[in-house]
């Protein structure tokens, strides 16, 4: 069974930075598209950023220029560097992988205080 495990969330003041990490286990295949989504209380889950195995990236307009997604040297790892965080970035952040079907991590809380 393929699993995604996230780490790196926490509490930070506005203007600060956090780095999220996600690693997959349970598969020998390369997950072509990995990404991050977030869900704030009372809101739908939304795309933050995605990256392909070849390094092509896609960002939500709200995070462009502040967040950077990258793949790690280890197979099926992905990172999200979040800079200049804003209170509206507060949400549970979920790692996602697409392996013919969607795989989701358990989520990690990011809280940005004003």
C-alpha positions as a printed NumPy array, in Angstrom:
array([[  0.   ,   0.   ,   0.   ],
       [  1.416,   3.368,  -1.041],
       [  1.651,   5.931,   1.736],
       [  2.644,   9.588,   1.833],
       [  4.031,  11.028,   5.053],
       [  4.326,  14.784,   5.556],
       [  6.352,  16.731,   8.079],
       [  7.394,  20.296,   8.749],
       [  4.214,  22.134,   9.656],
       [  3.929,  24.405,  12.665],
       [  3.226,  27.876,  13.977],
       [  5.015,  30.87 ,  12.498],
       [  4.556,  34.628,  12.517],
       [  3.506,  36.494,   9.409],
       [  6.492,  37.084,   7.162],
       [  8.212,  33.93 ,   8.351],
       [  9.117,  30.722,   6.55 ],
       [  8.406,  27.006,   6.814],
       [  9.5  ,  23.997,   4.789],
       [  7.217,  21.025,   4.306],
       [  8.507,  17.586,   3.375],
       [  6.714,  14.562,   1.971],
       [  8.02 ,  11.068,   1.304],
       [  6.26 ,   8.132,  -0.318],
       [  6.668,   4.506,   0.621],
       [  5.251,   1.246,  -0.634],
       [  5.911,   1.608,  -4.358],
       [  8.786,   0.882,  -6.716],
       [  7.314,   3.174,  -9.366],
       [  8.139,   6.826,  -9.819],
       [  5.146,   8.978,  -8.979],
       [  5.025,  11.299, -11.985],
       [  3.095,  14.172, -10.434],
       [  3.438,  15.124,  -6.785],
       [  2.071,  18.203,  -5.155],
       [  0.672,  20.079,  -2.216],
       [ -2.905,  21.043,  -1.509],
       [ -4.361,  22.892,   1.461],
       [ -7.661,  23.166,   3.23 ],
       [ -8.638,  25.961,   5.573],
       [-11.575,  25.599,   7.992],
       [-14.868,  25.948,   6.154],
       [-13.181,  25.934,   2.745],
       [-12.665,  23.481,  -0.075],
       [ -9.314,  21.771,  -0.519],
       [ -7.3  ,  23.779,  -3.047],
       [ -4.204,  23.304,  -5.133],
       [ -1.029,  24.962,  -3.866],
       [  1.615,  23.594,  -6.225],
       [  2.513,  20.542,  -8.274],
       [  5.696,  19.22 ,  -9.841],
       [  6.3  ,  16.469, -12.363],
       [  9.118,  13.945, -12.299],
       [ 10.786,  16.05 , -15.02 ],
       [ 10.606,  19.185, -12.89 ],
       [  7.713,  21.044, -14.477],
       [  5.905,  23.114, -11.862],
       [  2.511,  24.705, -11.434],
       [  1.492,  27.152,  -8.701],
       [ -1.695,  28.705,  -7.428],
       [ -1.697,  32.433,  -8.13 ],
       [ -1.94 ,  33.151,  -4.404],
       [  1.463,  31.58 ,  -3.683],
       [  3.468,  32.459,  -6.8  ],
       [  6.714,  34.18 ,  -5.887],
       [  6.483,  33.083,  -2.243],
       [  6.373,  29.269,  -2.344],
       [  8.738,  26.898,  -4.14 ],
       [  8.038,  23.228,  -4.797],
       [ 10.892,  20.831,  -5.489],
       [ 11.596,  17.119,  -5.798],
       [ 14.201,  15.523,  -3.596],
       [ 17.12 ,  13.329,  -4.667],
       [ 15.436,  10.401,  -2.991],
       [ 12.76 ,   8.829,  -5.122],
       [  9.221,  10.098,  -4.584],
       [ 10.049,  12.918,  -2.187],
       [  8.736,  16.442,  -2.525],
       [  9.277,  19.655,  -0.613],
       [  7.436,  22.946,  -0.281],
       [  9.475,  25.964,   0.774],
       [  7.083,  28.635,   2.011],
       [  8.401,  32.172,   2.443],
       [  6.74 ,  35.446,   3.354],
       [  3.885,  33.565,   4.947],
       [  0.571,  35.324,   5.475],
       [ -2.261,  34.6  ,   7.918],
       [ -4.394,  33.508,   4.964],
       [ -1.909,  30.678,   4.334],
       [ -3.159,  29.043,   7.538],
       [ -4.517,  25.599,   6.641],
       [ -3.902,  21.888,   6.786],
       [ -1.456,  21.089,   4.002],
       [ -1.759,  17.736,   2.239],
       [  0.803,  15.981,   0.1  ],
       [ -0.621,  14.4  ,  -3.044],
       [  0.717,  11.878,  -5.524],
       [ -0.834,  10.63 ,  -8.74 ],
       [ -0.132,   6.986,  -9.533],
       [ -3.128,   6.262, -11.714],
       [ -5.176,   7.296,  -8.72 ],
       [ -4.826,   9.988,  -6.062],
       [ -2.769,   9.24 ,  -2.977],
       [ -3.044,  11.595,   0.003],
       [ -0.96 ,  12.14 ,   3.074],
       [ -2.479,  12.636,   6.51 ],
       [ -1.948,  16.397,   6.445],
       [  0.173,  18.788,   8.451],
       [ -1.09 ,  21.962,  10.127],
       [  0.401,  25.31 ,   9.161],
       [ -0.651,  28.28 ,  11.284],
       [  0.483,  31.817,  10.501],
       [ -0.14 ,  34.39 ,  13.202],
       [ -0.559,  38.076,  12.449]])
